[in-house]
Amino acid sequence: MKPPSSIQTSEFRDKLAAHLSSRDSQSRSVSR
């Protein structure tokens, strides 16, 4: 089994990636 810390880290990275991708798409539409 994975330690809770690694599970939280993977979930955090997943949320962070989604946040960055959404922010990147917003900044692109704004720059246009």
Secondary structure as the mmCIF struct_conf table of DSSP 4:
data_model
#
loop_
_struct_conf.conf_type_id
_struct_conf.id
_struct_conf.beg_label_comp_id
_struct_conf.beg_label_asym_id
_struct_conf.beg_label_seq_id
_struct_conf.end_label_comp_id
_struct_conf.end_label_asym_id
_struct_conf.end_label_seq_id
HELX_RH_AL_P HELX_RH_AL_P1 PRO A 4 SER A 31
#
